[in-house]
Amino acid sequence: MKESIPRPKSKFLKVLCTKCNNEQTIFNKSSSVVKCLVCGAELANPTGGKAKVKTKVIQVME
């Protein structure tokens, strides 16, 4: 059965910084480098589509 309202393919991710263990929410299709708000470590890099996540994903929020 086809849905009347299509769901978006992009999602938000809750990730854990490997350096300082800070939990942070990021967008999975970010167009810029995402850094940790506490220590400044890179969490994700843009690739033109989905971002390449460099850290552990805790939860995918739909």
mmCIF file of the N, C-alpha and C atoms, coordinates in Angstrom:
data_MODEL
# 
_entry.id   MODEL 
# 
loop_
_atom_site.group_PDB 
_atom_site.id 
_atom_site.type_symbol 
_atom_site.label_atom_id 
_atom_site.label_alt_id 
_atom_site.label_comp_id 
_atom_site.label_asym_id 
_atom_site.label_entity_id 
_atom_site.label_seq_id 
_atom_site.pdbx_PDB_ins_code 
_atom_site.Cartn_x 
_atom_site.Cartn_y 
_atom_site.Cartn_z 
_atom_site.occupancy 
_atom_site.B_iso_or_equiv 
_atom_site.pdbx_formal_charge 
_atom_site.auth_seq_id 
_atom_site.auth_comp_id 
_atom_site.auth_asym_id 
_atom_site.auth_atom_id 
_atom_site.pdbx_PDB_model_num 
ATOM 1   N N  . MET A 1 1  ? 0.842  -1.177 0.000  1.00 0.00 ? 1  MET A N  1 
ATOM 2   C CA . MET A 1 1  ? 0.000  0.000  0.000  1.00 0.00 ? 1  MET A CA 1 
ATOM 3   C C  . MET A 1 1  ? 0.890  1.245  0.000  1.00 0.00 ? 1  MET A C  1 
ATOM 4   N N  . LYS A 1 2  ? 0.589  2.168  -0.856 1.00 0.00 ? 2  LYS A N  1 
ATOM 5   C CA . LYS A 1 2  ? 1.367  3.397  -0.959 1.00 0.00 ? 2  LYS A CA 1 
ATOM 6   C C  . LYS A 1 2  ? 0.920  4.400  0.097  1.00 0.00 ? 2  LYS A C  1 
ATOM 7   N N  . GLU A 1 3  ? 1.897  5.035  0.748  1.00 0.00 ? 3  GLU A N  1 
ATOM 8   C CA . GLU A 1 3  ? 1.583  6.030  1.771  1.00 0.00 ? 3  GLU A CA 1 
ATOM 9   C C  . GLU A 1 3  ? 1.121  7.319  1.111  1.00 0.00 ? 3  GLU A C  1 
ATOM 10  N N  . SER A 1 4  ? 0.151  7.979  1.725  1.00 0.00 ? 4  SER A N  1 
ATOM 11  C CA . SER A 1 4  ? -0.353 9.229  1.163  1.00 0.00 ? 4  SER A CA 1 
ATOM 12  C C  . SER A 1 4  ? 0.642  10.366 1.384  1.00 0.00 ? 4  SER A C  1 
ATOM 13  N N  . ILE A 1 5  ? 1.378  10.323 2.502  1.00 0.00 ? 5  ILE A N  1 
ATOM 14  C CA . ILE A 1 5  ? 2.408  11.325 2.773  1.00 0.00 ? 5  ILE A CA 1 
ATOM 15  C C  . ILE A 1 5  ? 3.740  10.583 2.892  1.00 0.00 ? 5  ILE A C  1 
ATOM 16  N N  . PRO A 1 6  ? 4.667  10.804 1.958  1.00 0.00 ? 6  PRO A N  1 
ATOM 17  C CA . PRO A 1 6  ? 5.938  10.082 2.028  1.00 0.00 ? 6  PRO A CA 1 
ATOM 18  C C  . PRO A 1 6  ? 6.794  10.537 3.207  1.00 0.00 ? 6  PRO A C  1 
ATOM 19  N N  . ARG A 1 7  ? 7.510  9.602  3.791  1.00 0.00 ? 7  ARG A N  1 
ATOM 20  C CA . ARG A 1 7  ? 8.395  9.913  4.912  1.00 0.00 ? 7  ARG A CA 1 
ATOM 21  C C  . ARG A 1 7  ? 9.746  10.393 4.380  1.00 0.00 ? 7  ARG A C  1 
ATOM 22  N N  . PRO A 1 8  ? 10.372 11.328 5.076  1.00 0.00 ? 8  PRO A N  1 
ATOM 23  C CA . PRO A 1 8  ? 11.691 11.785 4.630  1.00 0.00 ? 8  PRO A CA 1 
ATOM 24  C C  . PRO A 1 8  ? 12.739 10.693 4.825  1.00 0.00 ? 8  PRO A C  1 
ATOM 25  N N  . LYS A 1 9  ? 13.760 10.701 3.969  1.00 0.00 ? 9  LYS A N  1 
ATOM 26  C CA . LYS A 1 9  ? 14.816 9.698  4.060  1.00 0.00 ? 9  LYS A CA 1 
ATOM 27  C C  . LYS A 1 9  ? 15.947 10.154 4.971  1.00 0.00 ? 9  LYS A C  1 
ATOM 28  N N  . SER A 1 10 ? 15.954 11.417 5.339  1.00 0.00 ? 10 SER A N  1 
ATOM 29  C CA . SER A 1 10 ? 16.988 11.920 6.231  1.00 0.00 ? 10 SER A CA 1 
ATOM 30  C C  . SER A 1 10 ? 16.563 11.737 7.685  1.00 0.00 ? 10 SER A C  1 
ATOM 31  N N  . LYS A 1 11 ? 17.565 11.593 8.556  1.00 0.00 ? 11 LYS A N  1 
ATOM 32  C CA . LYS A 1 11 ? 17.282 11.331 9.960  1.00 0.00 ? 11 LYS A CA 1 
ATOM 33  C C  . LYS A 1 11 ? 18.265 12.083 10.839 1.00 0.00 ? 11 LYS A C  1 
ATOM 34  N N  . PHE A 1 12 ? 17.929 12.184 12.106 1.00 0.00 ? 12 PHE A N  1 
ATOM 35  C CA . PHE A 1 12 ? 18.841 12.719 13.104 1.00 0.00 ? 12 PHE A CA 1 
ATOM 36  C C  . PHE A 1 12 ? 19.470 11.543 13.845 1.00 0.00 ? 12 PHE A C  1 
ATOM 37  N N  . LEU A 1 13 ? 20.731 11.689 14.213 1.00 0.00 ? 13 LEU A N  1 
ATOM 38  C CA . LEU A 1 13 ? 21.462 10.638 14.903 1.00 0.00 ? 13 LEU A CA 1 
ATOM 39  C C  . LEU A 1 13 ? 21.946 11.148 16.251 1.00 0.00 ? 13 LEU A C  1 
ATOM 40  N N  . LYS A 1 14 ? 21.824 10.331 17.271 1.00 0.00 ? 14 LYS A N  1 
ATOM 41  C CA . LYS A 1 14 ? 22.431 10.653 18.559 1.00 0.00 ? 14 LYS A CA 1 
ATOM 42  C C  . LYS A 1 14 ? 23.754 9.897  18.590 1.00 0.00 ? 14 LYS A C  1 
ATOM 43  N N  . VAL A 1 15 ? 24.861 10.639 18.694 1.00 0.00 ? 15 VAL A N  1 
ATOM 44  C CA . VAL A 1 15 ? 26.187 10.042 18.646 1.00 0.00 ? 15 VAL A CA 1 
ATOM 45  C C  . VAL A 1 15 ? 26.936 10.300 19.947 1.00 0.00 ? 15 VAL A C  1 
ATOM 46  N N  . LEU A 1 16 ? 27.978 9.519  20.175 1.00 0.00 ? 16 LEU A N  1 
ATOM 47  C CA . LEU A 1 16 ? 28.811 9.631  21.369 1.00 0.00 ? 16 LEU A CA 1 
ATOM 48  C C  . LEU A 1 16 ? 30.222 9.981  20.933 1.00 0.00 ? 16 LEU A C  1 
ATOM 49  N N  . CYS A 1 17 ? 30.753 11.084 21.436 1.00 0.00 ? 17 CYS A N  1 
ATOM 50  C CA . CYS A 1 17 ? 32.114 11.506 21.112 1.00 0.00 ? 17 CYS A CA 1 
ATOM 51  C C  . CYS A 1 17 ? 33.085 10.504 21.734 1.00 0.00 ? 17 CYS A C  1 
ATOM 52  N N  . THR A 1 18 ? 34.074 10.063 20.948 1.00 0.00 ? 18 THR A N  1 
ATOM 53  C CA . THR A 1 18 ? 35.021 9.066  21.446 1.00 0.00 ? 18 THR A CA 1 
ATOM 54  C C  . THR A 1 18 ? 36.052 9.671  22.390 1.00 0.00 ? 18 THR A C  1 
ATOM 55  N N  . LYS A 1 19 ? 36.264 10.976 22.319 1.00 0.00 ? 19 LYS A N  1 
ATOM 56  C CA . LYS A 1 19 ? 37.271 11.606 23.177 1.00 0.00 ? 19 LYS A CA 1 
ATOM 57  C C  . LYS A 1 19 ? 36.724 11.995 24.543 1.00 0.00 ? 19 LYS A C  1 
ATOM 58  N N  . CYS A 1 20 ? 35.551 12.641 24.584 1.00 0.00 ? 20 CYS A N  1 
ATOM 59  C CA . CYS A 1 20 ? 35.050 13.172 25.860 1.00 0.00 ? 20 CYS A CA 1 
ATOM 60  C C  . CYS A 1 20 ? 33.738 12.529 26.314 1.00 0.00 ? 20 CYS A C  1 
ATOM 61  N N  . ASN A 1 21 ? 33.215 11.556 25.565 1.00 0.00 ? 21 ASN A N  1 
ATOM 62  C CA . ASN A 1 21 ? 31.964 10.847 25.884 1.00 0.00 ? 21 ASN A CA 1 
ATOM 63  C C  . ASN A 1 21 ? 30.749 11.765 25.954 1.00 0.00 ? 21 ASN A C  1 
ATOM 64  N N  . ASN A 1 22 ? 30.763 12.847 25.201 1.00 0.00 ? 22 ASN A N  1 
ATOM 65  C CA . ASN A 1 22 ? 29.624 13.751 25.130 1.00 0.00 ? 22 ASN A CA 1 
ATOM 66  C C  . ASN A 1 22 ? 28.599 13.198 24.142 1.00 0.00 ? 22 ASN A C  1 
ATOM 67  N N  . GLU A 1 23 ? 27.338 13.168 24.539 1.00 0.00 ? 23 GLU A N  1 
ATOM 68  C CA . GLU A 1 23 ? 26.266 12.771 23.624 1.00 0.00 ? 23 GLU A CA 1 
ATOM 69  C C  . GLU A 1 23 ? 25.780 14.004 22.885 1.00 0.00 ? 23 GLU A C  1 
ATOM 70  N N  . GLN A 1 24 ? 25.629 13.876 21.564 1.00 0.00 ? 24 GLN A N  1 
ATOM 71  C CA . GLN A 1 24 ? 25.239 15.015 20.742 1.00 0.00 ? 24 GLN A CA 1 
ATOM 72  C C  . GLN A 1 24 ? 24.339 14.530 19.618 1.00 0.00 ? 24 GLN A C  1 
ATOM 73  N N  . THR A 1 25 ? 23.380 15.337 19.222 1.00 0.00 ? 25 THR A N  1 
ATOM 74  C CA . THR A 1 25 ? 22.478 15.013 18.122 1.00 0.00 ? 25 THR A CA 1 
ATOM 75  C C  . THR A 1 25 ? 22.975 15.713 16.861 1.00 0.00 ? 25 THR A C  1 
ATOM 76  N N  . ILE A 1 26 ? 23.124 14.929 15.773 1.00 0.00 ? 26 ILE A N  1 
ATOM 77  C CA . ILE A 1 26 ? 23.584 15.476 14.495 1.00 0.00 ? 26 ILE A CA 1 
ATOM 78  C C  . ILE A 1 26 ? 22.631 15.037 13.390 1.00 0.00 ? 26 ILE A C  1 
ATOM 79  N N  . PHE A 1 27 ? 22.729 15.705 12.240 1.00 0.00 ? 27 PHE A N  1 
ATOM 80  C CA . PHE A 1 27 ? 21.913 15.398 11.070 1.00 0.00 ? 27 PHE A CA 1 
ATOM 81  C C  . PHE A 1 27 ? 22.702 14.444 10.183 1.00 0.00 ? 27 PHE A C  1 
ATOM 82  N N  . ASN A 1 28 ? 22.060 13.392 9.657  1.00 0.00 ? 28 ASN A N  1 
ATOM 83  C CA . ASN A 1 28 ? 22.815 12.402 8.900  1.00 0.00 ? 28 ASN A CA 1 
ATOM 84  C C  . ASN A 1 28 ? 23.190 12.863 7.492  1.00 0.00 ? 28 ASN A C  1 
ATOM 85  N N  . LYS A 1 29 ? 22.624 13.951 7.006  1.00 0.00 ? 29 LYS A N  1 
ATOM 86  C CA . LYS A 1 29 ? 22.981 14.478 5.692  1.00 0.00 ? 29 LYS A CA 1 
ATOM 87  C C  . LYS A 1 29 ? 23.547 15.889 5.821  1.00 0.00 ? 29 LYS A C  1 
ATOM 88  N N  . SER A 1 30 ? 24.453 16.075 6.771  1.00 0.00 ? 30 SER A N  1 
ATOM 89  C CA . SER A 1 30 ? 25.010 17.409 7.006  1.00 0.00 ? 30 SER A CA 1 
ATOM 90  C C  . SER A 1 30 ? 25.897 17.836 5.834  1.00 0.00 ? 30 SER A C  1 
ATOM 91  N N  . SER A 1 31 ? 25.905 19.126 5.557  1.00 0.00 ? 31 SER A N  1 
ATOM 92  C CA . SER A 1 31 ? 26.676 19.664 4.437  1.00 0.00 ? 31 SER A CA 1 
ATOM 93  C C  . SER A 1 31 ? 27.946 20.371 4.903  1.00 0.00 ? 31 SER A C  1 
ATOM 94  N N  . SER A 1 32 ? 28.244 20.283 6.186  1.00 0.00 ? 32 SER A N  1 
ATOM 95  C CA . SER A 1 32 ? 29.473 20.857 6.721  1.00 0.00 ? 32 SER A CA 1 
ATOM 96  C C  . SER A 1 32 ? 30.035 19.919 7.792  1.00 0.00 ? 32 SER A C  1 
ATOM 97  N N  . VAL A 1 33 ? 31.275 20.148 8.172  1.00 0.00 ? 33 VAL A N  1 
ATOM 98  C CA . VAL A 1 33 ? 31.913 19.317 9.179  1.00 0.00 ? 33 VAL A CA 1 
ATOM 99  C C  . VAL A 1 33 ? 31.211 19.529 10.517 1.00 0.00 ? 33 VAL A C  1 
ATOM 100 N N  . VAL A 1 34 ? 30.868 18.431 11.192 1.00 0.00 ? 34 VAL A N  1 
ATOM 101 C CA . VAL A 1 34 ? 30.210 18.499 12.493 1.00 0.00 ? 34 VAL A CA 1 
ATOM 102 C C  . VAL A 1 34 ? 31.259 18.210 13.557 1.00 0.00 ? 34 VAL A C  1 
ATOM 103 N N  . LYS A 1 35 ? 31.392 19.136 14.515 1.00 0.00 ? 35 LYS A N  1 
ATOM 104 C CA . LYS A 1 35 ? 32.370 18.974 15.581 1.00 0.00 ? 35 LYS A CA 1 
ATOM 105 C C  . LYS A 1 35 ? 31.666 18.845 16.922 1.00 0.00 ? 35 LYS A C  1 
ATOM 106 N N  . CYS A 1 36 ? 32.346 18.202 17.871 1.00 0.00 ? 36 CYS A N  1 
ATOM 107 C CA . CYS A 1 36 ? 31.833 18.060 19.220 1.00 0.00 ? 36 CYS A CA 1 
ATOM 108 C C  . CYS A 1 36 ? 31.779 19.438 19.864 1.00 0.00 ? 36 CYS A C  1 
ATOM 109 N N  . LEU A 1 37 ? 30.696 19.713 20.568 1.00 0.00 ? 37 LEU A N  1 
ATOM 110 C CA . LEU A 1 37 ? 30.530 21.011 21.210 1.00 0.00 ? 37 LEU A CA 1 
ATOM 111 C C  . LEU A 1 37 ? 31.405 21.175 22.447 1.00 0.00 ? 37 LEU A C  1 
ATOM 112 N N  . VAL A 1 38 ? 31.890 20.075 23.008 1.00 0.00 ? 38 VAL A N  1 
ATOM 113 C CA . VAL A 1 38 ? 32.694 20.139 24.229 1.00 0.00 ? 38 VAL A CA 1 
ATOM 114 C C  . VAL A 1 38 ? 34.189 20.185 23.909 1.00 0.00 ? 38 VAL A C  1 
ATOM 115 N N  . CYS A 1 39 ? 34.686 19.199 23.137 1.00 0.00 ? 39 CYS A N  1 
ATOM 116 C CA . CYS A 1 39 ? 36.128 19.110 22.918 1.00 0.00 ? 39 CYS A CA 1 
ATOM 117 C C  . CYS A 1 39 ? 36.574 19.519 21.519 1.00 0.00 ? 39 CYS A C  1 
ATOM 118 N N  . GLY A 1 40 ? 35.643 19.654 20.560 1.00 0.00 ? 40 GLY A N  1 
ATOM 119 C CA . GLY A 1 40 ? 35.997 20.086 19.212 1.00 0.00 ? 40 GLY A CA 1 
ATOM 120 C C  . GLY A 1 40 ? 36.426 18.979 18.273 1.00 0.00 ? 40 GLY A C  1 
ATOM 121 N N  . ALA A 1 41 ? 36.306 17.726 18.665 1.00 0.00 ? 41 ALA A N  1 
ATOM 122 C CA . ALA A 1 41 ? 36.668 16.603 17.798 1.00 0.00 ? 41 ALA A CA 1 
ATOM 123 C C  . ALA A 1 41 ? 35.656 16.486 16.660 1.00 0.00 ? 41 ALA A C  1 
ATOM 124 N N  . GLU A 1 42 ? 36.127 16.028 15.484 1.00 0.00 ? 42 GLU A N  1 
ATOM 125 C CA . GLU A 1 42 ? 35.232 15.866 14.336 1.00 0.00 ? 42 GLU A CA 1 
ATOM 126 C C  . GLU A 1 42 ? 34.352 14.637 14.536 1.00 0.00 ? 42 GLU A C  1 
ATOM 127 N N  . LEU A 1 43 ? 33.046 14.835 14.386 1.00 0.00 ? 43 LEU A N  1 
ATOM 128 C CA . LEU A 1 43 ? 32.091 13.739 14.529 1.00 0.00 ? 43 LEU A CA 1 
ATOM 129 C C  . LEU A 1 43 ? 31.620 13.217 13.186 1.00 0.00 ? 43 LEU A C  1 
ATOM 130 N N  . ALA A 1 44 ? 31.506 14.104 12.183 1.00 0.00 ? 44 ALA A N  1 
ATOM 131 C CA . ALA A 1 44 ? 31.033 13.697 10.867 1.00 0.00 ? 44 ALA A CA 1 
ATOM 132 C C  . ALA A 1 44 ? 31.585 14.633 9.799  1.00 0.00 ? 44 ALA A C  1 
ATOM 133 N N  . ASN A 1 45 ? 31.819 14.065 8.609  1.00 0.00 ? 45 ASN A N  1 
ATOM 134 C CA . ASN A 1 45 ? 32.294 14.836 7.459  1.00 0.00 ? 45 ASN A CA 1 
ATOM 135 C C  . ASN A 1 45 ? 31.283 14.730 6.324  1.00 0.00 ? 45 ASN A C  1 
ATOM 136 N N  . PRO A 1 46 ? 31.058 15.816 5.571  1.00 0.00 ? 46 PRO A N  1 
ATOM 137 C CA . PRO A 1 46 ? 30.117 15.758 4.455  1.00 0.00 ? 46 PRO A CA 1 
ATOM 138 C C  . PRO A 1 46 ? 30.715 14.975 3.279  1.00 0.00 ? 46 PRO A C  1 
ATOM 139 N N  . THR A 1 47 ? 29.852 14.288 2.523  1.00 0.00 ? 47 THR A N  1 
ATOM 140 C CA . THR A 1 47 ? 30.309 13.532 1.357  1.00 0.00 ? 47 THR A CA 1 
ATOM 141 C C  . THR A 1 47 ? 29.498 13.864 0.110  1.00 0.00 ? 47 THR A C  1 
ATOM 142 N N  . GLY A 1 48 ? 28.583 14.805 0.186  1.00 0.00 ? 48 GLY A N  1 
ATOM 143 C CA . GLY A 1 48 ? 27.725 15.125 -0.946 1.00 0.00 ? 48 GLY A CA 1 
ATOM 144 C C  . GLY A 1 48 ? 26.331 14.541 -0.779 1.00 0.00 ? 48 GLY A C  1 
ATOM 145 N N  . GLY A 1 49 ? 26.203 13.500 0.003  1.00 0.00 ? 49 GLY A N  1 
ATOM 146 C CA . GLY A 1 49 ? 24.910 12.889 0.324  1.00 0.00 ? 49 GLY A CA 1 
ATOM 147 C C  . GLY A 1 49 ? 24.837 12.710 1.815  1.00 0.00 ? 49 GLY A C  1 
ATOM 148 N N  . LYS A 1 50 ? 24.878 11.458 2.231  1.00 0.00 ? 50 LYS A N  1 
ATOM 149 C CA . LYS A 1 50 ? 24.923 11.187 3.661  1.00 0.00 ? 50 LYS A CA 1 
ATOM 150 C C  . LYS A 1 50 ? 26.310 11.517 4.196  1.00 0.00 ? 50 LYS A C  1 
ATOM 151 N N  . ALA A 1 51 ? 26.355 12.047 5.393  1.00 0.00 ? 51 ALA A N  1 
ATOM 152 C CA . ALA A 1 51 ? 27.635 12.386 6.011  1.00 0.00 ? 51 ALA A CA 1 
ATOM 153 C C  . ALA A 1 51 ? 28.321 11.116 6.503  1.00 0.00 ? 51 ALA A C  1 
ATOM 154 N N  . LYS A 1 52 ? 29.655 11.121 6.473  1.00 0.00 ? 52 LYS A N  1 
ATOM 155 C CA . LYS A 1 52 ? 30.415 10.000 6.997  1.00 0.00 ? 52 LYS A CA 1 
ATOM 156 C C  . LYS A 1 52 ? 30.617 10.220 8.489  1.00 0.00 ? 52 LYS A C  1 
ATOM 157 N N  . VAL A 1 53 ? 29.977 9.390  9.289  1.00 0.00 ? 53 VAL A N  1 
ATOM 158 C CA . VAL A 1 53 ? 30.031 9.521  10.747 1.00 0.00 ? 53 VAL A CA 1 
ATOM 159 C C  . VAL A 1 53 ? 31.300 8.831  11.231 1.00 0.00 ? 53 VAL A C  1 
ATOM 160 N N  . LYS A 1 54 ? 32.110 9.566  12.011 1.00 0.00 ? 54 LYS A N  1 
ATOM 161 C CA . LYS A 1 54 ? 33.393 9.055  12.480 1.00 0.00 ? 54 LYS A CA 1 
ATOM 162 C C  . LYS A 1 54 ? 33.339 8.522  13.900 1.00 0.00 ? 54 LYS A C  1 
ATOM 163 N N  . THR A 1 55 ? 32.188 8.504  14.519 1.00 0.00 ? 55 THR A N  1 
ATOM 164 C CA . THR A 1 55 ? 32.061 8.114  15.911 1.00 0.00 ? 55 THR A CA 1 
ATOM 165 C C  . THR A 1 55 ? 30.929 7.110  16.074 1.00 0.00 ? 55 THR A C  1 
ATOM 166 N N  . LYS A 1 56 ? 30.651 6.704  17.299 1.00 0.00 ? 56 LYS A N  1 
ATOM 167 C CA . LYS A 1 56 ? 29.640 5.683  17.572 1.00 0.00 ? 56 LYS A CA 1 
ATOM 168 C C  . LYS A 1 56 ? 28.242 6.277  17.565 1.00 0.00 ? 56 LYS A C  1 
ATOM 169 N N  . VAL A 1 57 ? 27.337 5.644  16.817 1.00 0.00 ? 57 VAL A N  1 
ATOM 170 C CA . VAL A 1 57 ? 25.925 6.052  16.774 1.00 0.00 ? 57 VAL A CA 1 
ATOM 171 C C  . VAL A 1 57 ? 25.188 5.322  17.882 1.00 0.00 ? 57 VAL A C  1 
ATOM 172 N N  . ILE A 1 58 ? 24.552 6.094  18.761 1.00 0.00 ? 58 ILE A N  1 
ATOM 173 C CA . ILE A 1 58 ? 23.805 5.511  19.881 1.00 0.00 ? 58 ILE A CA 1 
ATOM 174 C C  . ILE A 1 58 ? 22.366 5.208  19.486 1.00 0.00 ? 58 ILE A C  1 
ATOM 175 N N  . GLN A 1 59 ? 21.734 6.180  18.776 1.00 0.00 ? 59 GLN A N  1 
ATOM 176 C CA . GLN A 1 59 ? 20.315 6.046  18.459 1.00 0.00 ? 59 GLN A CA 1 
ATOM 177 C C  . GLN A 1 59 ? 20.027 6.752  17.142 1.00 0.00 ? 59 GLN A C  1 
ATOM 178 N N  . VAL A 1 60 ? 19.136 6.169  16.353 1.00 0.00 ? 60 VAL A N  1 
ATOM 179 C CA . VAL A 1 60 ? 18.645 6.783  15.127 1.00 0.00 ? 60 VAL A CA 1 
ATOM 180 C C  . VAL A 1 60 ? 17.233 7.280  15.412 1.00 0.00 ? 60 VAL A C  1 
ATOM 181 N N  . MET A 1 61 ? 17.015 8.586  15.270 1.00 0.00 ? 61 MET A N  1 
ATOM 182 C CA . MET A 1 61 ? 15.706 9.170  15.543 1.00 0.00 ? 61 MET A CA 1 
ATOM 183 C C  . MET A 1 61 ? 14.962 9.374  14.230 1.00 0.00 ? 61 MET A C  1 
ATOM 184 N N  . GLU A 1 62 ? 13.778 8.795  14.125 1.00 0.00 ? 62 GLU A N  1 
ATOM 185 C CA . GLU A 1 62 ? 13.001 8.891  12.884 1.00 0.00 ? 62 GLU A CA 1 
ATOM 186 C C  . GLU A 1 62 ? 11.905 9.899  12.983 1.00 0.00 ? 62 GLU A C  1 
# 
